[in-house]
Amino acid sequence: MPYTAEKPTVTPPPEELRQRIPGWGADLDPNDRPSFPQERFDPTLSGAHWHFPERQEEKWPRERSIEHAFLTPVFGTSCPPKGLSGALRKYAYAKYSEARAAHWLLLLAADRVDVLESNLASYASLRPDNPVTETGVLSEFTHHGIRSRVGQHRADVNHQWLDPIIVAAPWLIAGALGYTAYRALARPADR
C-alpha cells in the first residue's frame, strides 16, 4: 500500500499488530520498560543541574554574533584575529547576522587573506615556506601519482589540470612582484 497523507480509516488492534510485526508495542506497558521506575514526568523540572559557570577573562575584544547578548562563558583563544584578516572577521561579526550570506562570505574571504598574510610573513622569517615539499608535489613522482589518475574513472580527473595553476600561481605572482619591487628599488641606486 503506498503512503498517502490521509490517515488510514481503520487502525488495526494492538494484538493484530503484535502478531504481524515482531516487537511491536514492546514499550507500551510501563512495567516492561527497564527505565520506568526512574521515569518521572515533572513539568517543573528543567533538567539542568548546573549554575552559570565563571566567565573566562577576555584579553582582547572577541568576535560575537549580533544575535547573542554576550559571549559564551568559555571560548577559544588559540588564534586571535590579526592583520587585515582579523579586521575582516571583526567587520563580519559586527555588521551582519549569521543568517546572512555576507557574514559567511566575509569570513571565507578573511580565511583566504589570512593564508596570504601567513605566506608573506613566512618570507620575513628565517625559514620561509617551501611549496615543493609542503604541497606534496614530490609524492606525485615517488608514489605513482600519474598512474593513480589514468584509467581509474576518478571524479577529480576533470579538474586536475587546474591543480598546478592553483598551487604555483600565488608563488609565481609573489616572485614577480618581489622581482619588480627589487628592480624598482635597485634602479635609483644605479643612477
VENNOR-V953246 format. One record per residue. RES is the residue in three letters. SS is DSSP state (H for helix, E for strand, - for the rest). Layout:
res: (RES/RES)
ss: (SS/SS)
//
This chain:
res: (MET/PRO/TYR/THR/ALA/GLU/LYS/PRO/THR/VAL/THR/PRO/PRO/PRO/GLU/GLU/LEU/ARG/GLN/ARG/ILE/PRO/GLY/TRP/GLY/ALA/ASP/LEU/ASP/PRO/ASN/ASP/ARG/PRO/SER/PHE/PRO/GLN/GLU/ARG/PHE/ASP/PRO/THR/LEU/SER/GLY/ALA/HIS/TRP/HIS/PHE/PRO/GLU/ARG/GLN/GLU/GLU/LYS/TRP/PRO/ARG/GLU/ARG/SER/ILE/GLU/HIS/ALA/PHE/LEU/THR/PRO/VAL/PHE/GLY/THR/SER/CYS/PRO/PRO/LYS/GLY/LEU/SER/GLY/ALA/LEU/ARG/LYS/TYR/ALA/TYR/ALA/LYS/TYR/SER/GLU/ALA/ARG/ALA/ALA/HIS/TRP/LEU/LEU/LEU/LEU/ALA/ALA/ASP/ARG/VAL/ASP/VAL/LEU/GLU/SER/ASN/LEU/ALA/SER/TYR/ALA/SER/LEU/ARG/PRO/ASP/ASN/PRO/VAL/THR/GLU/THR/GLY/VAL/LEU/SER/GLU/PHE/THR/HIS/HIS/GLY/ILE/ARG/SER/ARG/VAL/GLY/GLN/HIS/ARG/ALA/ASP/VAL/ASN/HIS/GLN/TRP/LEU/ASP/PRO/ILE/ILE/VAL/ALA/ALA/PRO/TRP/LEU/ILE/ALA/GLY/ALA/LEU/GLY/TYR/THR/ALA/TYR/ARG/ALA/LEU/ALA/ARG/PRO/ALA/ASP/ARG)
ss: (-/-/-/-/-/-/-/-/-/-/-/-/-/H/H/H/H/H/H/H/-/-/-/-/-/-/-/-/-/H/H/H/-/-/-/H/H/H/-/-/-/-/-/-/-/-/-/-/-/-/-/-/-/-/-/-/-/-/-/-/-/-/-/-/-/-/-/-/-/-/-/-/-/-/-/-/-/-/-/-/-/-/H/H/H/H/H/H/H/H/H/H/H/H/H/-/-/-/-/-/H/H/H/H/H/H/H/H/H/H/H/H/H/H/H/H/H/H/H/H/H/H/H/H/-/-/-/-/-/-/H/H/H/H/-/-/-/-/H/H/H/H/-/-/-/-/-/-/-/-/-/-/-/-/H/H/H/H/H/H/H/H/H/H/H/H/H/H/H/H/H/H/H/H/H/H/H/H/H/H/H/H/H/H/H/H/H/H/H/H/-)
//
